[in-house]
Amino acid sequence: MIRGYIKGKLRINLNEKMSFTKLQQGINNLVATGNFNTIRYELTNNGLGQDLTMDLAENMDKSFLRIAAHYDNLYKSAALINLTKKNVLMNDDVASLDLILGDNLRYNFEYYVDRGFYWSFGINSRFYEFNKEIDYGLVLASNFEIPVSTNVNNINLDVSDFTNQVYLQTVINEEFAFLVGAEHKLLKFSTTTLNEIANDSTPPAPNSNAATFFEKSNYVSAYGKLILDTYDDKYFPSKGLYFNGDFHLYIWSSDFNNNFKEFSIAKATMGGAFSLFPKLSLNIETSGGFKLGTSRVTSFDFVLGGYGNYPLNNFEPFLGYDFISLPGNSYVKAYARLDYEFSPNNHLLFASNISNVDDDIFRTGEWFTAPDYSGFGVGYGWESFFGPVEIIYSWSPQNDDGNLFFSIGYWF
């Protein structure tokens, strides 16, 4: 039985039956790894069933250098240099390093040892940062120890995230990837806006342009993930199912704001893509999350808004609102998108989403009420030679301002 594609392996259990559809799926996954120059297979009838004979010519290239470019409204312009090397320390491992240069310096390192049917092992390390102008009222509503200024409407918020993970991964029921691991995270939220405004009315002092920090804490957590992804395309899916469940238990913090108590964050997204008519498909997804515990830490609250960027922590996309617009320690959201491929690789898109987001909406029952927020989007998508391109104009009945989101190239 083909066990699924996890980090580039075709897994076959010779003691179980295997459908031809599963065989084709496994062969396609094997081709997609790029590990083989040629793959030939033959099915022969032996009287009791069918024998599978495979002839594989392995690709002896073990090192790869790739480049890519991307633009979105949050991270802005970026160029990626990826170095991937197989068999770094052993025969079944792979290491990958992404160096991302542009408006925001980032990196992402992954090392993975694939043990097939047994528990596999991985290490991840990443650094991400961005800057965004937001409503100062969102910061004041948090539990950060910050100065209150009555003459500030918006601030430029600097967010940086340095994360290190070690984890074990296996497969459940042939389809689900299950991960358990430990995580360290250094999270920083800061701004220079408050000092810049103060300097306008008073003589500048030494270090007067230094940043004001709202958060600068290390966090240690244990986490688990359960993932199913059979979408036929990450960006323009027309068939398949998707599930991503995540649970983090935060057990220690350096506690910059002196408000840490042990707490947990649970969230999940499930969805499906279906073909309605030739060239017309529907993608539906629902998601939600909540916080468990009495800790006053708000750094991991869910914040909705924006579209088209690589996901980070609990910043969730939401059409009709700009990035970092709708905060709360719990939320529910429903999303639907119609995709009409009017010519090969060209898509006309129409999307809508609704949500309730606030503190403790599952305890108060607000999650089951009529949605407080809604948004719509219409746009164009192109499967280009350098990656997906999406241009989406979005608006909301609750928001006077529309937003135009650009996403050019693969997300990273």
Secondary structure by P-SEA (a helix, b strand, c coil): cccccccbbbbbcccccccaaaaaaaaaaaaaaccccbbbbbbbbcccbbbbbbbbbcccccbbbbbbcccccccccbbbbbbbbcccccccbbbbbbbbbccccbbbbbbbbbccccbbbbbbbbccccccccccccccccccbbbbbccccccbbbbbbbbbbccccccccccbbbbbbcbbbbbbbbbaaaaaaaaacccccccccbbbbcccccccccbbbbbbbccccccccccbbbbbbbbbbbcccccccccccccccccccccccccccccbbbbbbbbccccccccccccccbbbbbccccccccbbbbccccccccccccccbbbbbbbbcccccbbbbbbcccccccccccccccccccccccccccbbbbbccccbbbbbbbbbccccbbbbbbbccccc
